[in-house]
């Protein structure tokens, strides 16, 4: 299920006077034109609403949970520029998912640990941003450190970041558990884990992303998993990533056990072994229902006590082995897979008549499928776009009633128990509508008579629909 939210202003002839939170408005042409200073003035539950413009800042987040930092018109028009002098946004301490950063281009950050957003023992929601052209010694885009660092990272475009060591786009370190949803993670560079790096006990959820054209100088062009990490990697396009050594798409090392499910892992390149997935150091990923196709040389490579489970995958189009196990002490389970031909994979003794991808010794590929696994084709994950939501308010402003129509565009998904919420200018919830579950690409509407949840008529003022 996907979650979406859209906030727009309603100019109305109603006003509710009890204020429990504040909406702070920042704009380059106003007296309040610095995001960092405004955040320092916030209390728990406040919102900083940022108007279009370029803000050259290096933000140190206050030790206050529950602040929303949101742009008025989205990432295309609202830029926070780090001026290559420090991290763009640094968040530390007990910041949890009641804190949100949404709708910005975050660029030109430079820091030893993460140039774009650095989460140090902090767990904000990071959504609908473009994170680009940041540089970090450890991570170019986002860093998450320490056991409580578990940000929710959703609907971002994370592109053109650079790092001299680990994690060009997103770096999860020391028991961090972010949720990484529907991002474009493109053209990042690092020594380890070009797109995303998970290190030391991390278990992020990485779902619905396009992870493309990232580069690792050593290992893990798309995603690198190190030191007992167990991310869930599901429904992503992992394509055209490059590794100078091993693991062009995904690299698993040091007892890591990711769940790798329903991904398209194709057209990746590694100078060494495992152009799609490289598994080493007693790692045991579960690779299920993936399309692994046309990676240079080989697909999945395993050695050094590693024992992945591979099932119901489409594995084809490799010039060397589709699955290559170099550890004679283990047999890799790769049953019920499609190898590019109904006759199964080619093996010189176990299946010499097979016309599909070759497999090495110590791979159990029988039984195999005589046709491709449906529903996991490469084309399904060509683009991982977030949902598009539109609200229409008519009349606006209004005196008696208004019709609020909303449309969510992306067929094939169902919204479970959607809600429409109305907030006053202080950020206080005044009216909430519970809506029926419905399939996307539908339009529906509600009529609001200007009364709150206690049936009290509100006064004139500015209101927000979410």
Protein Blocks (a to p, Z undefined) as FASTA:
>chain_A
ZZdddddddddfbdcfbdfbdcddddfkbmblcfklmmmmpcehiacdddeddddddddd
dfbehiacddfkojkloccdeklnacfbdcedjddfkbccehiacehiacfeojkbcceh
iacddehiacehiacfkbmkbccehjklccddehiacehiacfkeojlbcceehiacdce
hiacehiacfbojlbcceehiacddehiacehiacfkgojlbcceehiacddehiacehi
acfkeojlbcceehiacddehiacehiacfbeoklbcceehiacddehiacehiehiacd
ceehiacddehiacehiabdfbdcfbfkbccdfehiaehianbpadfklmmmbcbdcdde
hiafbdcdfbdcehiafklmmpacdddddddddddddfkbccdddddddehiacehiadd
dddfkopafbdcddddddehiacddddehiafkopacdedddddZZ
